[in-house]
Amino acid sequence: MSSSLKKAGEAVAKQALKVPRAVTAAEAPSIEPAKESTKESMMPWRGWVSRMVRSNLGEERYQALRKLVFYRPDDIHDMHQIPNPSTKVPISATDPTLYRQFRNPSPGSEPGTIRIPKADEGCTTEDPYNITYYTRDTTRRYLDGTNDIEKMKLELMNPDSPEVQEMKENLEPQSSPGNQGVFATGPSDYDPSGLRAAMSTNHAALEESLDANMPDHLPYPVWYDKQDEILAWYEERGLEVPMGATGFGTVPVHRRVARW
């Protein structure tokens, strides 16, 4: 018997699983894997406390207790930062049949032209494959102020002293200038700055990139344009006006739906 006929016979002999279940090592060679995962929970014991309290108190008193004890008990994500793949997120206030799930439908199955989200043109993150963050991390640029203090001390010393000049040189970043775009596989010019590869990055290019990304404006709070409206709301009700405005933590529907 040829090897091809033998493999064909083995494929035919495999038994398809009608219901997904655990398979032993002895069964594995003769069983065809299920095409769809099980819909039953693999942790049936989960939530047994809630089920016990509900059976003893009744549905009405149980729901009242939940609203008293839990924060946002009806949150569809159960307060998980990363939603479960099976969670259906409603995207319409009028049509309950419209919803989205994690990659369901997948981006490749969406009707129309697939659009990969990208930043505005000319932005540092315009290229979706450029995931470097240290090149624009201006918030941590001056966390270590030791060198700045030492430079101020040296400015007060005799600049003609060889020791002072040597100490100034020692304060400069000491590292490789980068490979100048020449890698082990040959020269490459896909990134002229050299900041997108560990072998080509260098302090001079990093400082230039940080200078270009330094903030040059004072941002306004999100409630700035509505401050008169917010103030009137509290004054009409005779309430003390708090600092800022509430409403954070809520995400509008259009921001929960992926555009691609």
Secondary structure, 3 states (H helix, E strand, C coil): CCHHHHHHHHHHHCEECCCCCCCCCCCHHHEECCCCCCCCCCCCCCCHHHHHHHHHHCHHHHHHHHHHHCCCCCCCCCCCCCCCCCCCEECCCCCCCCEEECCECCHHHCCCCCCCCCCCCCCCCCCCCCCCCHHHCHHHCCCCCHHHHHHHHHHCCCCCCHHHHHHHHHHCCCCCCCCCCEECCEECCCCCCCCCCCCCCCHHHHHHHHHHHCCCCCCCCCCHHHHHHHHHHHHHCCCCCCCCCCCCCCCCHHHHCCCC
